[in-house]
Each structure stands twice: as C-alpha cells, then as structure tokens.
Amino acid sequence: MSSVVINARDVERVAAFWKTLLGVEERTRVRGFVWLEPQPGTNISLAVQQVEDPTEGRNRLHFDFGSSDATETAKQVVELGGRELEQHEIQGFTWTVFADPEDNEFCVAQEGQEYHA
C-alpha cells in the first residue's frame, strides 16, 4: 500500500478531518495508523500515523489541491477544525495555505486557473 503519511498526536481527529475534506472512506487501520482510500482516479492515498512529537516548524512536505469551489472548500476546512494561514498570488494564479487540526499545512487553489506571463 503506497501512501503519503501525516504524523499526528490525535490520529482519529486528523484522519476524520482528511477523510471528510477529501471525500474518501477509511481503507484500513492498525494500532496507531489509519489509511484512507486513494483519491478518485489515482493510486495515491493518505495515511495518518500516531507520533509523540510531530515535526516542529514549517512542513517540508505539503499537499496542493484544486477545488471546483475554493470558497466553499475554505469554509469546509474551518468547519472541520482547520484554519486559513495565508493567501498568495503569482502572475494571476492564486491559492490559499491552510492547516489541518494539528497544523499540517496544505494549499487549495481554484481549478481552471492559469499563470499569466
């Protein structure tokens, strides 16, 4: 099983956040780990792993997602216990940086955007 793994103190809370936000079900679990179903049309899945001390500071790895309704996705992130961190724009392409309930960062951009030279 190939997965991108998020370290978390509260596996249940973080797994529930990502499961709901991504609209996928749980694939399997063992003590201290939860694997989610792959993203539709891919073999890429997300897993959450129990750790005592998550990595401090800015994440070295993060997810970038496209959304058909970035405003609605932003509302959902907050409703699920995440938060908005910052907004960015480069050559007409905009995205927002969010954090999940344990401050794992990820980005969301409106689908269909293009960079303007």
Contact map, one row per residue, 1 for C-alpha under 8 A:
111000000000000000000000000000000000000000000000000000000000000000000000000000000000000000000000000000000000000000000
111100000000000000000000000000000000000000111000000000000000000000000000000000000000000000000000000000000000000000000
111110000000000000000000000000000010000000011110000000000000000000000000000000000000000000000000000000000000000000000
011111000000000000000000000000000000000000011110000000000000000000000000000000000000000000000000000000000000000000000
001111100000000000000000000000000000000000000111100000000000000000000000000000000000000000000000000000000000000000000
000111110000000000000000000000000000000000000111100000000000000000000000000000000000000000000000000000010000000000000
000011111000000000000000000000000000000000000001111001100000000000000000000000000000000000000000000000000000000000000
000001111110010000000000000000000000000000000001111101000000000000000000000000000000000000000000000001000000000000000
000000111110000000000000000000000000000000000000011111000000000000000000000000000000000000000000000001000000000000000
000000011111110000000000000000000000000000000000010000000000000000000000000000000000000000000000000000000000000000000
000000011111111000000000000000011100000000000001110000000000000000000000000000000000000000000000000000000000000000000
000000000111111100000000000000000000000000000000000000000000000000000000000000000000000000000000000000000000000000000
000000000111111110000000000000000000000000000000000000000000000000000000000000000000000000000000000010000000000000000
000000010111111111000000000000000000000000000001000000000000000000000000000000000000000000000000000111000000000000000
000000000011111111100000000000000101000000000011000000000000000000000000000000000000000000000000000000000000000000000
000000000001111111110000000000000000000000000000000000000000000000000000000000000000000000000000000000000000000000000
000000000000111111111000000000000000000000000000000000000000000000000000000000011000000000000000000110000000000000000
000000000000011111111100000000000000000000000000000000000000000000000000000000000000000000000000000000000000000000000
000000000000001111111111110000000001000000000000000000000000000000000000000000000000000000000000000000000000000000000
000000000000000111111111000000000000000000000000000000000000000000000000000000000000000000000000000000000000000000000
000000000000000011111110000000000000000000000000000000000000000000000000000110010000000000000000000000000000000000000
000000000000000001111111000000000000001000000000000000000000000000000000000000000000000000000000000000000000000000000
000000000000000000111111100000000000000000000000000000000000000000000000000000000000000000000000000000000000000000000
000000000000000000110111110000000001111000000000000000000000000000000000000000000000000000000000000000000000000000000
000000000000000000100011111000000001100000000000000000000000000000000000000000000000000000000000000000000000000000000
000000000000000000100001111110000111100000000000000000000000000000000000000000000000000000000000000000000000000000000
000000000000000000000000111110000111100000000000000000000000000000000000000000000000000000000000000000000000000000000
000000000000000000000000011111000111000000000000000000000000000000000000000000000000000000000000000000000000000000000
000000000000000000000000011111111110000000000000000000000000000000000000000000000000000000000000000000000000000000000
000000000000000000000000000111111100000000000000000000000000000000000000000000000000000000000000000000000000000000000
000000000000000000000000000011111000000000000000000000000000000000000000000000000000000000000000000000000000000000000
000000000010000000000000000011111100000000000000110000000000000000000000000000000000000000000000000000000000000000000
000000000010000000000000000011111110000000000011110000000000000000000000000000000000000000000000000000000000000000000
000000000010001000000000011111011111000000000011100000000000000000000000000000000000000000000000000000000000000000000
001000000000000000000000011110001111100000001111000000000000000000000000000000000000000000000000000000000000000000000
000000000000001000100001111100000111110000001110000000000000000000000000000000000000000000000000000000000000000000000
000000000000000000000001111000000011111000001100000000000000000000000000000000000000000000000000000000000000000000000
000000000000000000000001000000000001111101111100000000000000000000000000000000000000000000000000000000000000000000000
000000000000000000000101000000000000111111111000000000000000000000000000000000000000000000000000000000000000000000000
000000000000000000000000000000000000011111000000000000000000000000000000000000000000000000000000000000000000000000000
000000000000000000000000000000000000001111100000000000000000000000000000000000000000000000000000000000000000000000000
000000000000000000000000000000000000011111110000000000000000000000000000000000000000000000000000000000000000000000000
010000000000000000000000000000000000011011111000000000000000000000000000000000000000000000000000000000000000000000000
011100000000000000000000000000000000011001111100000000000000000000000000000000000000000000000000000000000000000000000
011100000000000000000000000000000011111000111110000000000000000000000000000000000000000000000000000000000000000000000
001111000000000000000000000000000011110000011111000000000000000000000000000000000000000000000000000000000000000000000
001111000000001000000000000000001111000000001111100000000000000000000000000000000000000000000000000000000000000000000
000011110010011000000000000000001110000000000111110000000000000000000000000000000000000000000000000000000000000000000
000011110010000000000000000000011100000000000011111000000000000000000000000000000000000000000000000000000000000000000
000000111110000000000000000000011000000000000001111100000000000000000000000000000000000000000000000000000000000000000
000000111000000000000000000000000000000000000000111111000000000000000000000000000000000000000000000000000000000000000
000000011000000000000000000000000000000000000000011111000000000000000000000000000000000000000000000000000000000000000
000000001000000000000000000000000000000000000000001111100000000000000000000000000000000000000000000000000000000000000
000000111000000000000000000000000000000000000000001111110000000000000000000000000000000000000000000000000000000000000
000000100000000000000000000000000000000000000000000011111010000000000000000000000000000000000000000000000000000000000
000000000000000000000000000000000000000000000000000001111110000000000000000000000000000000000000000000000000000000000
000000000000000000000000000000000000000000000000000000111110000000000000000000000000000000000000000000000000000000000
000000000000000000000000000000000000000000000000000000011111000000000000000000000000000000000000000000000000000000000
000000000000000000000000000000000000000000000000000000111111110000000000000000000000000000000000000000011000000000000
000000000000000000000000000000000000000000000000000000000111110000000000000000000000000000000000000000000000000000000
000000000000000000000000000000000000000000000000000000000011111000000000000000000000000000000000000000000000000000000
000000000000000000000000000000000000000000000000000000000011111100000000000000000000000000000000000000011110000000000
000000000000000000000000000000000000000000000000000000000000111110000000000000000000000000000000000000001110000000000
000000000000000000000000000000000000000000000000000000000000011111000000000000000000000000000000000000000111100000000
000000000000000000000000000000000000000000000000000000000000001111100000000000000000000000000000000000000111100000000
000000000000000000000000000000000000000000000000000000000000000111110100000000000000000000000000000000000001111000000
000000000000000000000000000000000000000000000000000000000000000011111100100000000000000000000000000000000001111000000
000000000000000000000000000000000000000000000000000000000000000001111100000000000000000000000000000000000000011000000
000000000000000000000000000000000000000000000000000000000000000000111111100000000000000000000000000000000000011000000
000000000000000000000000000000000000000000000000000000000000000001111111110000000000000000000000000000000001110000000
000000000000000000000000000000000000000000000000000000000000000000001111111000000000000000000000000000000000000000000
000000000000000000000000000000000000000000000000000000000000000000001111111100000000000000000000000000000000000000000
000000000000000000000000000000000000000000000000000000000000000000101111111110000000000000000000000000000000000000000
000000000000000000000000000000000000000000000000000000000000000000000111111111000001000000000000000000000000000000000
000000000000000000000000000000000000000000000000000000000000000000000011111111100000000000000000000000000000000000000
000000000000000000001000000000000000000000000000000000000000000000000001111111110000000000000000000000000000000000000
000000000000000000001000000000000000000000000000000000000000000000000000111111111110000000000000010100000000000000000
000000000000000000000000000000000000000000000000000000000000000000000000011111111111000000000000000000000000000000000
000000000000000000000000000000000000000000000000000000000000000000000000001111111100000000000000000000000000000000000
000000000000000010001000000000000000000000000000000000000000000000000000000111111100000000000000000010000000000000000
000000000000000010000000000000000000000000000000000000000000000000000000000011111110000000000000000110000000000000000
000000000000000000000000000000000000000000000000000000000000000000000000000011111111000000000000011110100000000000000
000000000000000000000000000000000000000000000000000000000000000000000000000011001111100000000000011110000000000000000
000000000000000000000000000000000000000000000000000000000000000000000000010001000111110000000001111000000000000000000
000000000000000000000000000000000000000000000000000000000000000000000000000000000011111000000001111000000000000000000
000000000000000000000000000000000000000000000000000000000000000000000000000000000001111100000001110000000000000000000
000000000000000000000000000000000000000000000000000000000000000000000000000000000000111110000111100000000000000000000
000000000000000000000000000000000000000000000000000000000000000000000000000000000000011111000111100000000000000000000
000000000000000000000000000000000000000000000000000000000000000000000000000000000000001111111110000000000000000000000
000000000000000000000000000000000000000000000000000000000000000000000000000000000000000111111100000000000000000000100
000000000000000000000000000000000000000000000000000000000000000000000000000000000000000011111000000000000000000000111
000000000000000000000000000000000000000000000000000000000000000000000000000000000000000011111100000000000000000001110
000000000000000000000000000000000000000000000000000000000000000000000000000000000000000011111110000000000000000011110
000000000000000000000000000000000000000000000000000000000000000000000000000000000000001111011111000000000000110010000
000000000000000000000000000000000000000000000000000000000000000000000000000000000000001110001111100000000011110000000
000000000000000000000000000000000000000000000000000000000000000000000000000000000001111100000111110000000011100000000
000000000000000000000000000000000000000000000000000000000000000000000000000000000001111100000011111000001111000000000
000000000000000000000000000000000000000000000000000000000000000000000000000010000111110000000001111100001111000000000
000000000000000000000000000000000000000000000000000000000000000000000000000000000111100000000000111111111100000000000
000000000000010010000000000000000000000000000000000000000000000000000000000010001110000000000000011111111100000000000
000000000000110010000000000000000000000000000000000000000000000000000000000000011110000000000000001111110000000000000
000000011000010000000000000000000000000000000000000000000000000000000000000000000000000000000000001111110000000000000
000000000000000000000000000000000000000000000000000000000000000000000000000000000100000000000000001111111000000000000
000001000000000000000000000000000000000000000000000000000010010000000000000000000000000000000000001111111100000000000
000000000000000000000000000000000000000000000000000000000010011000000000000000000000000000000000111100111110000000000
000000000000000000000000000000000000000000000000000000000000011110000000000000000000000000000000111100011111000000000
000000000000000000000000000000000000000000000000000000000000011110000000000000000000000000000011110000001111100000000
000000000000000000000000000000000000000000000000000000000000000111100100000000000000000000000011110000000111110000000
000000000000000000000000000000000000000000000000000000000000000111100100000000000000000000000111000000000011111010000
000000000000000000000000000000000000000000000000000000000000000001111100000000000000000000000110000000000001111110000
000000000000000000000000000000000000000000000000000000000000000001111000000000000000000000000000000000000000111110000
000000000000000000000000000000000000000000000000000000000000000000000000000000000000000000000000000000000000011111000
000000000000000000000000000000000000000000000000000000000000000000000000000000000000000000001100000000000000111111100
000000000000000000000000000000000000000000000000000000000000000000000000000000000000000000011000000000000000000111110
000000000000000000000000000000000000000000000000000000000000000000000000000000000000000001111000000000000000000011111
000000000000000000000000000000000000000000000000000000000000000000000000000000000000000000111000000000000000000001111
000000000000000000000000000000000000000000000000000000000000000000000000000000000000000000100000000000000000000000111
